[in-house]
């Protein structure tokens, strides 16, 4: 990646040791099936971030002063499975360092690895999946690590709540829990949809945000744009309430497919990322310690699973 610090912030706010936040770029585009270019997404996002004002008017904060460490990009692309394994391992390593871990893709298959890591580290995880597409295929084009399978594993192992869905294959209806799916055509007629989503969430929430959840009128540069999507302020209202009422433990943003002659999408992605950080750390003083309160399920002497902080010698840093 060409950027030395996130958003060009001063080095004093960018060191791993003192940063509360970690940003992991994952420039991967191995399984996209229509428009290619999501591997260029992290660079476009970082470039736009360098040209963004860093005072957030709504929260009256400069969240970058909490410290944002820009990690080395995950460039493993020998196979979808190898990429997912790398994302899983590296994400989990940073969670164990008690960081608020975020990722920017890349296409949506990267989320298989990030969700797996968070699910292993936090009790009773809810995955809040904001997307135009259901992404619930068990396997697609010969691999379980395809962008069309992004949340299948989450549907089996977590409390999966899906928002903004407006495109899917009929086979996905056999996997989908319709009680926890908020379809775009219903949301537009339901003034209480945000409250209903909040009610479906557990306490610990990981957000995976596919940028094609937005309407193409505000973010056209994505691999598979779908009409009828979310608009800017309703999205912010929704996310702000999620961050206020739940413990958001991390998030990823995926599927920016930048175009040379259309920079507004890159900037929307950059602003979305910064707004989500601003909501997470609203009211937190820069000097306050960050405690992510992760847990991991480990076998107890009785053979049952218990919850414990990472406490084995190999897990210490």
Secondary structure, DSSP 8 states (H G I E B T S, - for coil): ---SSGGG--GGGT-TTT-SEEEEEE---SS-SSS--GGGHHHHHHHHHHTS---BTTTTB-GGGG-EEE-------S-HHHHHHHHHHHHHHHHHTT-EEEEEESSTTHHHHHHHHHHHHSTT-EEEEE-SB----S-BTTBSSSGGGTTHHHHHHSEEEEEEE-B--GGGGGT--GGGEEEHHHHTT-TTHHHHHHHH--SEEEEEEEGGGB-TTT---BTT--SS-B-HHHHHHHHHHHHHHSEEEEEEEE-B--BTTB-HHHHHHHHHHHHHHHHHTTT--TTS-------EEEE-TTSSEEEE-S-SGGG--
